[in-house]
Amino acid sequence: MEIRDEVLDERERIGFRLREAYHRHGFSRYRMGKFEEYDLYSRNKDFLLSDGVITFTDTNGRLMALKPDVTLSIVKNIRDRGDGLEKLYYHENVYRVSDGVDGFREETQVGIECMGRIDSRTIGEVLGMAAENLGMLSDHWVLEISHLDLLSAMVDAVALDGGMRDRMLACAGEKNLHGIAQICREAGVRPGAEQALLDLINTYGPPRQVMPAIRKIAEENGCGAWARELSETVAAFAGTDAAEKIWIDFSTTGDLRYYNGIAFKGFIEGIPDPVLSGGQYDALMRRMHRKDRAIGFAVFLNRLDRLAEKAEKAEKAEKEEGNA
């Protein structure tokens, strides 16, 4: 049965348009139930965006959970492909703790996951789809891309232990250069040893402007391979309409116990939080005893409600002005 566009709200219309795009790119729909065994999430709490999980005991005595995440469920339920490639998309609701208030909220996500033989071509396709999705949401968008292996190597060259490393990565995510310098001073690190890391984090912008400096920093610090991989990844955007909307930004980070390689976040004008987030998560696959590599992203449809609210207010103001 064909669904008429006028019976859908804005969030539903966006979801359908994104799903159609995934289908055109050869992705298959993954459907999951509302529940998973709680143990799946308790063993991977650091991967979740929220610590809170809604639990209950089923009729068999198992502790179950309303799903707070889609990726973990897909990794658990899809078999390794080896030299093949599993291309999946989803449109699911997840359940998380509300920010700043007690209780839980229901969120709607659409997104894709690629698992199996992940090569540079696959990574480029996923980034291209992320850019395409952002362009479907707004004319004013930016896709920020970083390379976590490069950032991690630069931090490891300075950090004296794991705790210091975690604090420095947290500062990198906030682009807090002063914080990194202070951590190094307090730890007794040789003065100036952190400068290359600070220079890397402070170098951000369109690839054609910043990649020469990033490659130079990386080569001088024994990390040239990671910089070349990043350069090759973003090269696909050169000469396209999206070229100036792709930014290299090493404040785009993730938990390195799960993520590696290319990481990215998408922003659109009028919404302060990322509406799209993704990256490679080979480390998560290893943690869950999987051999495949993986990359994917999610679009957070709830965050787009702010745009609809602004459009409604603007329309209302226009009508009031016209009636005045």
Secondary structure as GFF3:
##gff-version 3
##sequence-region A 1 324
A	DSSP	three_ten_helix	5	7	.	.	.	ID=ss1
A	DSSP	alpha_helix	10	24	.	.	.	ID=ss2
A	DSSP	beta_strand	28	29	.	.	.	ID=ss3
A	DSSP	beta_strand	35	37	.	.	.	ID=ss4
A	DSSP	alpha_helix	38	42	.	.	.	ID=ss5
A	DSSP	three_ten_helix	45	47	.	.	.	ID=ss6
A	DSSP	beta_strand	55	57	.	.	.	ID=ss7
A	DSSP	beta_strand	63	66	.	.	.	ID=ss8
A	DSSP	alpha_helix	71	77	.	.	.	ID=ss9
A	DSSP	beta_strand	85	97	.	.	.	ID=ss10
A	DSSP	beta_strand	104	116	.	.	.	ID=ss11
A	DSSP	alpha_helix	120	137	.	.	.	ID=ss12
A	DSSP	beta_strand	141	147	.	.	.	ID=ss13
A	DSSP	alpha_helix	148	156	.	.	.	ID=ss14
A	DSSP	alpha_helix	162	173	.	.	.	ID=ss15
A	DSSP	alpha_helix	177	187	.	.	.	ID=ss16
A	DSSP	alpha_helix	195	201	.	.	.	ID=ss17
A	DSSP	alpha_helix	207	220	.	.	.	ID=ss18
A	DSSP	alpha_helix	224	234	.	.	.	ID=ss19
A	DSSP	three_ten_helix	235	237	.	.	.	ID=ss20
A	DSSP	three_ten_helix	243	245	.	.	.	ID=ss21
A	DSSP	beta_strand	246	248	.	.	.	ID=ss22
A	DSSP	beta_strand	260	268	.	.	.	ID=ss23
A	DSSP	beta_strand	276	280	.	.	.	ID=ss24
A	DSSP	alpha_helix	282	287	.	.	.	ID=ss25
A	DSSP	beta_strand	293	300	.	.	.	ID=ss26
A	DSSP	three_ten_helix	301	304	.	.	.	ID=ss27
A	DSSP	alpha_helix	305	323	.	.	.	ID=ss28
###
